[in-house]
Amino acid sequence: MLPLLVPAIVAGYITIQVGLESVINLFRDEPESFSINRVFLLRATWRCIYFLGFSTAYWFTRQTIKNTKHINKIELQRLQAEREKAELTKGLARSQNALHQAQVSPHLLFNTLNFIYNSVQDVSPKASKGVLLLSEVMHYALQRVQEDGKTDLKNEVEHIERYIALNQLRFSYPLQLQMKCCGQLQGRIPPLLLLTFVENIFKHGDLTDPSQAAQILVSSIQNQLYFSTNNKKRKHHAARGHGIGIQNAKTRLTQYYTENDYTLAIQEDDQHHRLSLKINLT
C-alpha cells in the first residue's frame, strides 16, 4: 500500500495548502495573485515529504523503543523461568536426598519400639508409656497419605493429643498447656498442618507459668475449622520469632486452599504469641 499512500498524502497536502492560500487571500487587504505553478507544487511536495520524513522517523523510534521493551520483558521472563527451574531442580535434589535419608523401614522401626516397650513395661511404666506414645506418633507421621493428600481432622487432633502427652512425659514438672476441642471435628485437612503450630509452642513457649498457661483451641462448626493458639514466650526466645515451620505451613495452605478458603493471622509482641487459623473444609 505504500506506493499508493505516499502520493495520496502528498496530493492531500497540496490540496490543503491550496485551500489555505485561498482562504488567507480572502482576509488580506490587498489580495495577491495566486496560481498553482511548478514552483508552488515543488515547494508543497518538498514540505510534505519533509514532514513525512520526520513523522516516519518518530514512528520508527517509538516502535524501536516498544520492541526493545518487549524483548527485554521476554528476556527477563526467560531468565526468571530459568532461575525458577534451577531452584526447582535444587529443591528436587534436596527432596530426593531427604527421602533417601528418611528411608528407614517402618516395619523395623515399629518392631524395635515394640521390643523396647515389652522390655521396659515391668521395669518403668512411665518409660513404656513414652515408647507407646512415640510409636503411635511415628505411625501417624509415616502413614500413607490418601489421594487428596489429606487426613481426617479427628485423626490430626488425636495425634496432637498424643504429641502433647509425649512431651508431658519428657519433663519432671507438669507443662502448663490446655487444649480444648469443640464440635464434631469432621472434615479433612493436610496431615501434620496443625501440629506445626503446636510444635512452635513447645519450641518457643514458656510452659512453666501456671498463671499464663498456653491455650490451644480446635473447633469445627458447619464445615468451618477454627484453630487458635496463645502462649507466653520464653525470655531467651523473645527475639528469635517463628521461622521455617510457620513458613512451610503457609506454603501448604496455599497449595491446598484458595485465598478465600482460609485465613491465617499471627500476632506477637515481646511476651506473647497468638495464632488464629480458619479453614473452609467444604
C-alpha positions as CSV (number, residue, x, y, z in Angstrom):
1,M,0.0,0.0,0.0
2,L,3.0,2.3,0.5
3,P,3.4,3.3,-3.2
4,L,-0.3,4.4,-3.2
5,L,-0.4,6.0,0.2
6,V,2.6,8.4,-0.2
7,P,1.3,10.0,-3.5
8,A,-2.2,10.2,-1.9
9,I,-0.7,12.0,1.2
10,V,1.3,14.4,-1.0
11,A,-1.8,15.2,-3.1
12,G,-3.9,15.7,0.0
13,Y,-1.3,18.0,1.5
14,I,-1.1,20.1,-1.7
15,T,-4.9,20.3,-1.8
16,I,-5.0,21.6,1.8
17,Q,-2.2,24.1,1.0
18,V,-4.2,25.4,-2.0
19,G,-7.3,25.8,0.2
20,L,-5.4,27.6,2.9
21,E,-3.8,30.0,0.5
22,S,-7.2,30.8,-1.0
23,V,-8.7,31.4,2.5
24,I,-5.8,33.6,3.6
25,N,-6.2,35.7,0.4
26,L,-9.8,36.5,1.3
27,F,-8.7,38.3,4.5
28,R,-5.8,40.3,3.0
29,D,-6.3,44.0,2.4
30,E,-4.7,43.6,-1.0
31,P,-5.2,40.0,-2.3
32,E,-2.2,38.6,-4.1
33,S,-2.4,36.8,-7.3
34,F,-2.2,33.1,-6.6
35,S,-1.6,30.4,-9.2
36,I,-0.8,26.7,-9.0
37,N,2.5,26.6,-10.8
38,R,5.5,24.3,-10.9
39,V,7.3,26.2,-8.1
40,F,4.3,26.0,-5.8
41,L,3.9,22.3,-6.4
42,L,7.6,21.6,-5.8
43,R,7.7,23.6,-2.6
44,A,4.5,22.0,-1.3
45,T,5.7,18.5,-2.3
46,W,9.1,19.0,-0.6
47,R,7.5,20.3,2.6
48,C,5.1,17.3,2.7
49,I,8.0,14.9,2.2
50,Y,9.9,16.8,4.9
51,F,7.0,16.3,7.4
52,L,6.6,12.7,6.3
53,G,10.3,12.0,6.9
54,F,10.1,13.4,10.5
55,S,6.9,11.5,11.3
56,T,8.3,8.3,9.8
57,A,11.5,8.7,11.9
58,Y,9.3,9.4,15.0
59,W,7.2,6.3,14.3
60,F,10.3,4.1,13.9
61,T,11.8,5.4,17.0
62,R,8.7,4.7,19.0
63,Q,8.4,1.2,17.5
64,T,12.1,0.5,18.3
65,I,11.6,1.6,21.9
66,K,8.5,-0.5,22.2
67,N,10.1,-3.6,20.6
68,T,13.1,-3.2,22.8
69,K,11.0,-3.1,25.9
70,H,9.1,-6.1,24.7
71,I,12.3,-8.0,24.0
72,N,13.7,-7.1,27.4
73,K,10.5,-8.2,29.1
74,I,10.6,-11.6,27.3
75,E,14.3,-11.9,28.2
76,L,13.5,-11.1,31.8
77,Q,10.7,-13.7,31.9
78,R,13.1,-16.3,30.3
79,L,15.7,-15.6,33.0
80,Q,13.1,-15.8,35.7
81,A,11.9,-19.1,34.3
82,E,15.4,-20.5,34.1
83,R,16.1,-19.4,37.7
84,E,12.8,-21.0,38.9
85,K,13.7,-24.1,37.0
86,A,17.1,-24.2,38.7
87,E,15.6,-23.7,42.1
88,L,13.1,-26.5,41.4
89,T,15.9,-28.7,40.3
90,K,17.8,-27.9,43.5
91,G,14.7,-28.4,45.6
92,L,14.1,-31.8,43.9
93,A,17.6,-32.8,44.6
94,R,17.3,-31.8,48.3
95,S,13.9,-33.7,48.5
96,Q,15.5,-36.8,47.0
97,N,18.4,-36.6,49.4
98,A,16.0,-36.2,52.3
99,L,13.9,-39.1,51.0
100,H,17.0,-41.3,50.9
101,Q,18.0,-40.3,54.4
102,A,14.4,-40.9,55.7
103,Q,14.0,-44.3,54.1
104,V,14.2,-46.3,57.3
105,S,12.0,-49.3,57.2
106,P,8.8,-48.5,59.2
107,H,8.5,-52.2,59.9
108,L,11.9,-52.3,61.5
109,L,11.2,-49.2,63.5
110,F,7.9,-50.3,65.0
111,N,9.2,-53.8,65.7
112,T,12.1,-52.2,67.6
113,L,9.8,-49.9,69.5
114,N,7.6,-52.8,70.4
115,F,10.6,-54.7,71.7
116,I,11.7,-51.8,73.8
117,Y,8.1,-51.4,75.1
118,N,7.9,-55.0,76.2
119,S,11.3,-54.9,77.7
120,V,10.7,-51.8,80.0
121,Q,7.0,-52.3,80.7
122,D,7.6,-54.1,84.0
123,V,10.7,-52.0,84.9
124,S,9.4,-48.5,84.2
125,P,5.7,-47.9,83.4
126,K,6.5,-44.3,82.6
127,A,9.1,-45.2,80.0
128,S,6.9,-47.9,78.5
129,K,4.1,-45.3,78.1
130,G,6.5,-43.0,76.4
131,V,7.6,-45.7,74.0
132,L,4.0,-46.5,73.2
133,L,3.1,-42.8,72.6
134,L,6.2,-42.4,70.4
135,S,5.2,-45.5,68.4
136,E,1.7,-44.0,67.8
137,V,3.1,-40.6,66.9
138,M,5.6,-42.1,64.4
139,H,2.9,-44.4,63.0
140,Y,0.7,-41.3,62.2
141,A,3.7,-39.4,60.7
142,L,4.7,-42.3,58.5
143,Q,1.3,-43.5,57.3
144,R,0.5,-43.2,53.6
145,V,-1.5,-40.1,52.5
146,Q,-4.8,-40.5,50.7
147,E,-5.2,-39.4,47.1
148,D,-6.4,-36.0,48.1
149,G,-3.3,-35.5,50.3
150,K,-5.4,-35.0,53.4
151,T,-6.3,-36.8,56.6
152,D,-9.3,-36.7,58.9
153,L,-9.4,-33.8,61.2
154,K,-10.2,-36.2,64.1
155,N,-7.0,-38.1,63.4
156,E,-5.0,-34.9,63.4
157,V,-6.4,-33.8,66.8
158,E,-5.7,-37.2,68.3
159,H,-2.2,-37.0,67.0
160,I,-1.7,-33.6,68.7
161,E,-3.1,-35.0,71.9
162,R,-0.5,-37.9,71.8
163,Y,2.2,-35.4,71.0
164,I,1.3,-33.3,74.0
165,A,1.2,-36.3,76.2
166,L,4.6,-37.5,75.0
167,N,6.1,-34.1,75.8
168,Q,4.5,-34.1,79.2
169,L,6.4,-37.3,80.0
170,R,9.7,-35.7,79.0
171,F,9.8,-33.2,81.8
172,S,9.8,-33.7,85.6
173,Y,7.3,-30.8,86.0
174,P,3.8,-30.5,84.6
175,L,3.6,-28.4,81.4
176,Q,1.2,-25.5,81.7
177,L,-0.8,-26.2,78.5
178,Q,-4.5,-26.5,77.9
179,M,-6.2,-28.0,74.8
180,K,-9.9,-27.6,74.2
181,C,-11.9,-29.2,71.3
182,C,-15.4,-28.2,70.3
183,G,-17.8,-29.5,67.7
184,Q,-17.8,-32.9,65.9
185,L,-14.3,-32.5,64.4
186,Q,-15.4,-33.5,60.9
187,G,-13.7,-32.8,57.7
188,R,-10.3,-33.4,56.2
189,I,-7.1,-31.3,56.3
190,P,-3.4,-31.7,55.2
191,P,-1.7,-34.0,57.7
192,L,0.6,-32.5,60.4
193,L,-0.6,-29.0,59.5
194,L,-1.9,-28.1,62.9
195,L,0.9,-30.0,64.6
196,T,3.3,-27.5,63.1
197,F,1.7,-24.7,65.1
198,V,1.6,-26.8,68.3
199,E,5.3,-27.7,67.9
200,N,6.2,-24.0,67.9
201,I,4.6,-23.7,71.4
202,F,7.0,-26.3,72.7
203,K,9.9,-24.8,70.9
204,H,9.4,-21.1,71.8
205,G,6.7,-21.0,74.5
206,D,7.1,-20.7,78.3
207,L,5.1,-23.6,79.7
208,T,6.1,-23.2,83.3
209,D,3.9,-20.3,84.4
210,P,0.5,-21.6,85.8
211,S,-1.0,-18.1,85.6
212,Q,-0.3,-17.9,81.9
213,A,-0.8,-21.4,80.6
214,A,-0.6,-21.9,76.8
215,Q,-4.0,-22.3,75.1
216,I,-4.9,-24.5,72.1
217,L,-8.5,-24.4,70.7
218,V,-9.8,-26.6,68.0
219,S,-13.4,-26.1,66.8
220,S,-15.3,-27.5,63.9
221,I,-18.7,-25.9,63.2
222,Q,-20.7,-26.1,60.0
223,N,-17.7,-27.2,57.8
224,Q,-15.6,-24.4,59.3
225,L,-12.4,-25.2,61.2
226,Y,-11.3,-22.7,63.8
227,F,-7.8,-23.3,65.3
228,S,-6.1,-20.9,67.6
229,T,-3.1,-20.8,70.0
230,N,-2.0,-18.4,72.6
231,N,1.2,-18.8,74.6
232,K,3.7,-16.9,76.6
233,K,7.2,-16.6,75.1
234,R,10.4,-17.8,76.7
235,K,12.7,-14.9,77.6
236,H,15.7,-16.2,75.7
237,H,13.5,-16.8,72.6
238,A,11.8,-13.4,72.6
239,A,13.8,-12.0,69.7
240,R,14.0,-15.2,67.6
241,G,10.5,-15.5,66.4
242,H,9.0,-18.3,64.4
243,G,10.7,-19.3,61.2
244,I,10.7,-22.2,58.7
245,G,7.9,-24.2,60.3
246,I,5.4,-21.4,60.0
247,Q,6.5,-20.6,56.5
248,N,6.1,-24.3,55.4
249,A,2.6,-24.3,56.9
250,K,1.8,-21.2,54.9
251,T,3.1,-22.8,51.8
252,R,1.0,-25.9,52.3
253,L,-2.1,-23.8,52.9
254,T,-1.6,-22.0,49.6
255,Q,-1.2,-25.4,47.9
256,Y,-4.4,-26.9,49.2
257,Y,-6.7,-23.9,49.5
258,T,-7.6,-20.7,47.7
259,E,-7.2,-17.3,49.3
260,N,-11.0,-17.3,50.0
261,D,-10.9,-20.7,51.8
262,Y,-8.6,-19.9,54.7
263,T,-7.4,-17.0,56.8
264,L,-4.2,-17.1,58.9
265,A,-3.4,-14.4,61.4
266,I,-0.4,-14.2,63.6
267,Q,0.1,-11.6,66.3
268,E,3.0,-11.4,68.7
269,D,4.9,-9.0,70.9
270,D,7.8,-9.3,73.3
271,Q,5.9,-11.6,75.7
272,H,3.1,-13.4,73.8
273,H,2.4,-15.2,70.6
274,R,-1.1,-15.6,69.2
275,L,-2.2,-17.5,66.1
276,S,-5.6,-17.8,64.5
277,L,-6.5,-20.1,61.6
278,K,-9.8,-20.5,59.9
279,I,-10.3,-23.1,57.1
280,N,-13.4,-23.8,54.9
281,L,-13.5,-27.6,55.0
282,T,-16.1,-28.0,52.1
